[in-house]
Amino acid sequence: MRRSVLLLAILATPAVAQRRPAAPMLDQAFDARIDSVMTTWKVPGIGIAVVKGNQVVFIKGYGYKDLGQKAPVTKDTKFAIGSVTKSFAVTGLAVQATQGKLEWDAPVRRYLPDFQMFDAVVTERMTPRDLVIHRSGLPRHDLMWGGGTFTREEIYQRLRYLEPTKDFRSVWQYQNLMYLTAGYLSGKIEGKSWEAVIRERVFQPLGMTTADFSVTDLQRSADYSYGYARLPSDSVVKLPYRNLDAIGPAGSINASPAEMIRYVTMHLNQGAFEGREVISAAAAREMQSPQMVIPVPQPPGAGGVDLGHEQYGMGFFVGSYRGRKMVHHGGNIDGFSAEVNFLPNDSLGVVVLTNLNGTPTRDFIPFMIYDRLLGLPPLDWSGRYKTVADRARARQDSARARDVASRVANTTPSHALADFAGVYSHPGYGDIRITITDGKLAFGYSSFQLAMEHFHYDVFETTPRSPAQPTRWKVQFLSDMTGAVSGLTIPVEPALKPILFARPKKVDP
């Protein structure tokens, strides 16, 4: 039985719905292809919207927003859009720049006098443009915000303790914390929250009346989706929502296909929506123009020669699809994957919202649509991405096997377990608490409470949070010259050496 749900209303007013032109190639055969993709990739639900010029030509929901209740996705079903939020943060800043409230290339410290990075030169020279094009020199440092207990202000104040891996402005490195800072700056300029800026400067002009900024608000909505994950066994399980309030400008927005296509329409039309300027045409062009070269990915992905080398604009990736300029950004957050994608020179744009964790279907469904609407010979994008995904899984399995094989058998810790218990601190990341539960060490950081297993010597390994979130961390305990346990290291940032958390020294009375 077909799982697609035809959506009869296209936008908010009947007049818009009545003048909607047909998309002749997005027919029942296309529906069947999407159903096949969903079966192959185990995606519970997808919302798709397509715009041509100023007109929404296609909008449908497929599958379910709630698997347990078999509740169908509709045009108004809200999904978490993850890092697609970044382009909203830049759009808000672009409005402020047009109004003369912000200069892209002025020092951040002009607007945030207390702004401070690890390096004094970077502190003085960082600009709003640097914040949003991923050239700060910092690697991701995602654990710092991923636990969800620091406030936005606390994260901002801790940036000064995070070590860079590259020289300032030398290399593109994707960075969520700099987007938090950009949004924080945007709010400070107007003396209000970043959320208020985006609601007033972006949501309201576009008529995005139900879009929100928090999973708390999402769950109060009339029509919203749960998030899911695909297990190695290929079964699908529901994931708890992750609260992103603190890191909001980097990834917290929730919105529906019907509202997201309005946003894409605005960018596709150089900043204008329904005859009104939301951002200037110059700002729209700047966002869609390359600002920073992205290193060539290794190994090559599924695109081959059909996807050109990508660069980064301002809140958008800029590349090409089969010789046509392509602008896009994806988002992944627990239980959801999203994509906005448009071909500015062809006046075509696509929104894909899914409720499956990390699914590449959001990446290639726009390509399937472009092939049909542009009359291009169709390519088997699902098959291509499946090959790449299978290879990636094999590499992960191999890496885990090598890791297990590296374990030295029959070793014991150098101390009794009680000696390892305590608080270990890093000025940026905060505290790790090691406790003993049921005779074993337990790892506590922020909202993460994980069991630990002895690996070898003074190295322990955290157990995964769940089968859907299988990350394991190696924790190595260190001793000082007296033999006392003095700290621990944990390789939570792949681009850096393991992060040191020190144990406060005992002071004799």
N, C-alpha and C positions, 0 to 999 in steps of 0.2 A: 504494500500500500504506500503511495507516494507520501513523503513526509513534508513536502513543501506546502506552505500556507499562502494563498494569494491574498495580497493586501489591496483592498478596494479603494481606500483613501490614500492619496499620495502626499499632500501637504495639508496644512490646517484648513484651508478654505476650499469649498466646492469649486469655485471659479478656477483655481489653479489645477485641481484634479481634472476638470473637464477639458482644459486645453493641453493636457499632457500628451505629447506625441508618442507613438508606439516605437518600441525598439524591436525591429523585425527579427533580428537574429537571437534575441533573448526570449526564446519560445519554449515549448514543451520539451524539445530536445535539450535545450540548455538546462531546464529543470532536472531532467533525467541525469545529466552530467553532474550537476551539483549534488544530487542524491547519491550518485556513485562515489564522488569525492568524500562525502560525509561518511559513507560506509567504510571506505578504505582507511580514512584517517580517524575514525571513531569520534567525530565531532557531534556533540549533542544538538547544538543549535547555531544558526548563522543568520545574520541580517545583512542584506546587500542592497545598496542604493547606487544608482548611476545617474549622472547629469551630463547633458549635452548642451553646451552653451549656457543659457539661463534656465533650461527646462529639465526637470527631473523626468527621465524617460523610463525608469524601471525602479521598482522598490518591492522587495519580497522578504518574507521571513521563511526560513526552512528549519525543520526540526523543532526542538523543544527548549524552552527556557528553564523548565523544571522537569527533569526526567522522571522523577517519582510520580508526579501528578499528570504527566503527559500534557503539560500546558504549552501551547505552541508559541513560537516567536512571532511577534507582530512588528509593524513598522515603528511602534512606539516603545518597544521593549528596550530598556536601558541596559547597557553593558559597560563594564570598566574599559576605558580606552588606553590605560597605561601611558606609555611615553608619547603617544600622539598629543598628550597634554602639553608637551614642550613647545609645539608650534603655537598653541594658545598663549603661552607665556611670552613668546616673542611678539605675537600679534598685539598683546596688551602694551608691551614696551614700544612697539612701532607707533601706536596711537600717541603715546606720551612723547615720543621723539618728534612726531609731526606737530604736536602742540607746543614744542619748544621746552618741554619739561625735562628732556633727557638728550644727551649727546652720546652717540654710540661709542665714540672714541675718546671720551673724557675719562679720567681716572675714576674707578669705582669709589674711591675715598672722597670724591667731591660730594657724593650722595650718601655714603656710609662712612663717616670719619673713623669708626671703630673697626672697619674691615681689616683683617689681618690674615695673611697666609704664612706658610712655613718659611718662605724665603722673603727677605726684606725688599728686594728689588721687585718681585712679583707683587707684593703688597702695594707698592707705590705705583706700579705701571698697569696693573690689571684694569681692563675697561669692560663696560657692558657687552661690547661685541665679543671680547675674549670669553666671557662667561657662557655665551650661547653658541659658540662654534667649536667647543671642545678642544681648546688649545692651552689650557691652564698649566699643563705639565703633571697634573695629578692623575693617577689611575683611579679606578672606580671607588674603592673604599666603601663598598655598599653595606658591609656588616654594620658600620657605624649607625646607619639609619634603619637597617632592615629589621631590627628587633622591635622598633616602634615605641620605645619608651622615652627617648629624648624629644623635647619640643623643638619647633623650628628655630627658635632663638638659641637654644642650647647647641643645636647642630652648627648653626652659623658661627657661634663663638668658639667652637672647637676646631674649625678649619685650620687654624694656625698650628695645630699639632700634627697635621697629616702630611706625611713625607711624599714629595713628588718622585716620579721615576724618569721624567724627561725634562729637558730645558723648556722654559717658558716659550710658547709660540712655535716650538720646533716640530711637534708631532701631534696629529689628531688622536685623542684618547677620549672615548665616550665617558661622560662624567655627569652623574645625577646631582651631585652636591653643588656644582656651579649653577645648575638650573634652579635649585632651591634658592641660591643666593640672588640670582637674577629676579626671581619672583619676589623675594624679600625686599630687594631694592625697589622694585616697581611699586610695592605697597607703601614703602616709606616715603617715596616721592609725593604721594597724595595723602599721606597721613591716615591710611586705612589698610585693611588686609589685602593681600594679593587676590583673594577670592572676590572681594568687593570690586576691585579693579576689573577683573575679567567679566564679572557679571554685568557691570555697567558699560564697559567698552566693547565687549565682544558678544556676550549672550543676548543682551537686550536688543542691539541693532539687528541681530540675525533672527530674532524671535525664538531663541532657544530657551523656552520657558520652563522646561522640566529638567534640563541638564543640571548636575550638581557636582560637588567637590569632595564628597565623603561617602564611604560605604555605609555610614550611619544614616545619611539622608537617602541613599540608594534604597535601603530596605524599608523606607517609609513610602516609597513610590507606588503608584497604582500598577505599574507594569515594569518589572525588572527581572533580570536573569540571575540564576545561580551560576557559580563557576565550577568547572570540572577539570580533572586531570586523567590522563591515560597512563595506566600502569604498564610495566614491562610485560605483564600477562595479556595486555590488550583490553582488559576490563577498564571501565570508566568509573571514577569515584568523585563524589562532591568534595570540594575544598572549602575550608572556612575563608571568609573574606579577610583580606589584609588591609588594615587601616593605614592609609597613606597621608593622613592629615599633615604631619610634620614636613614631609618631603613634597607636599602638594604640587608646586609648580613643575616638578619633574614627572608627575604621573598620576594625579588623583582624580581626574575628571571622569564622570559617568554620563553617558548620553546615548540616545537612540539613533537608529539609521535615519529616521525622518528629520532629526535635527542636525546630525552630522553632515548630511548632504547639503544643507544650507551653508555650513562652514566651508565645505569644499567648493561650492558654487562661488562664494565670495573670493576665495584665492584664485580660482580658475579665471575669474573675471577681473583680475588685477585690483582687488581690494573693494570692489563695489558689489552691493547686493540690493536687488529690487530698486535700482536707481539711486541708491544712497551710498556715499563713500564711508566704509568702515575703517579702512586704512588707505593711505594714499597709494596711487599706482606705483610711485617710486619705491615706497616701502615694500609693496608686494613683489616688485622685481628684485629688490635686494634680498628678500627672504628666499627667493627662488634662484638666486645666482650663486655659483660656487664661491665659497670663502676659504675653505681649507681642504687640502688634498687628503684623501683617505688611503692608507697603505693598501696595496693589492692583497686581497685575502688569499690565504694558502690553507688547504688546497682549494682549487677553483670550485665554486658552487654549482648550482644546477643551471645557471643562466647561459654559460658558454658565450658564444659570440652574439647572442641575441640580447644580452644585457650589457650595456656599456659600463666602463669603469666609473664608480661613484665618487662624488665629492660631497662635501657638506656645505649647505647654505646656512640659513639662520632659522633653526627649528625644522628644517627639511633636508633630506638627502636629495641630491641632484644627479641624475644619471640619464640613461637612455633605454628605450625599449624598442628593439628592432629598428634602430635608426631614428627614433623619435624622442625628443626631449621628454624626460619623465621626472616628476617631482613627487616625493612621497615621504611618509614616516610611519613606522610600525610601533606597536605597543604590546608588551607582555607583562602581565602581573598575575599573581596567583589565581588560576582558574579562567583567565581571559587572554585572548590575543586579538589585536585590532590592526587595521591598516587604512590610511587615507592615501590615495594615489591619483595623480592626474597628469594628463598630457596637455600642457598649456597651448602648444601650437596646433593641437587637434581639437581643442575645446571639449575634451572628454575627462570626466572624473568619476572615481569609484570609491565607495566606502564599504569595507568588509568588517563586520563585528562578529566575533565568535566567543563562545563560552567554554573553550578548551585551552588549557595551559600550554603555551609554547607551540601551537600548531602552525606549520608552514602554509596551511591552506589560505591563511589570510594574505600571504605573499603572492601566491600564484593565481588566485581567483581573478584579480584585476587583469592579468595577462589573458586569461580565457575570454574575458569580456572584450578586451581590446581586439583580439583576433577576430571575433565575430563582428563587431561593429565597424571595424576598419577593413573588413574583407580580406584579411591576411590568411595564408594557409595555416590551419590550426596546428599547434604543437602540443605534445603530450606533457604538459607541465606537471601534472600530478605524478606521472611516471618518473620524470626527471628528479623531482624533489624526493620521491620515495627512494630512489637509488642513493641519493646523497644522505638521507636520513638513516637508511640501513647501514651505510658505511660508517656514519657517525656513531651509531649504536655499537657496531662491532669494535670501533676504536675505544669506546668507553669500557666495554666489557674486557678488552685486552688490557687496558690500563689498570682496571681493577684487579685483574688476574696477576699482573706484574707487581702491583702493590702488595697483594696478599703473599705472593711468593718471596717478597723482600723481608718478610718477618723472620726474625731470628728466634728459633724455637728454644724453649726451656730456659728462658731468662726470667729474672724477677726484678721488681723495683728495688732501688737502692735504699728506700725508706719504708717504714710502715705506712699504710694508707693514711692514717690519721695525720702524719706529718705533711701530707700534700694539701690537706683541707685548709681553706682560708680564702682571703680576698686578694686578688691580683689586679693591678691597675695600670691603665694607659691614659695619658692626659687627653687624648682625642676620643678613644673608643670607650673609655669608662672602665667599669669593674667587671671582672669575671669572678664568680664565686664557685669554689670547689667544695663540695660537701660529700658526706658519706651517706648513702641510702642502701639499705639491705646488704651491707657489707661491701659495697662497691662505690667507687668514686662517681659523683654526678657533677655535671657541668651546667652552670647557670650564667647566662648572659642576656641582659635585657629581658625580653619575653621568652627566650629560649631556655627550656629546661630539658636537658638531654642526659641519658645514661651514658656511661663510659665503660669501655672494655680495655683491659691491658693489651697492648700490642707487642712491645718488647722493651727491655731495659726500663728507662723512665719515660717512655712514650705510651700514651693512651689514645684511644680513638673514640670519638663520640658516635653514638648510634644515630641513624637517620630519624628525623622528626616523624616521618610516616613513609609508607611505600611510595607515595606520590611525591615526596620531597626527600630524595635519597642522599643528600649531601652528608659526607662524613668529614670531620676535621681531626687532624693529628695534633695532639697536645703534648709538647715536650716540656718536662719539668727540669729546671736548672738548679744547680747548687753553687753556693759560694765557697770561698777558700776554707771555711770551717766545716764544710759538709752540710750546712743547713740549706733547706729548700728556699731559694731566693727569688724565683720567678718562673714564668712559663712562656713559651712561644707557640704561636698558632699561625699557620699559613693561610689566613683568610683573604689575603689580597694577592692573587697569583703573580702580579707584576712586581712585587716586592719580596725581599727576604721575609721570613716569618716575623710577625709583629710581636714585640716583647711586652709582656705585662709583668711589672715588677711587684714583688711582695714587700710591703713596708717592713723596714728593719725593726726588730724589737729593741726597745730602749731600756737599759737597766735602770731600776728605780734608784 
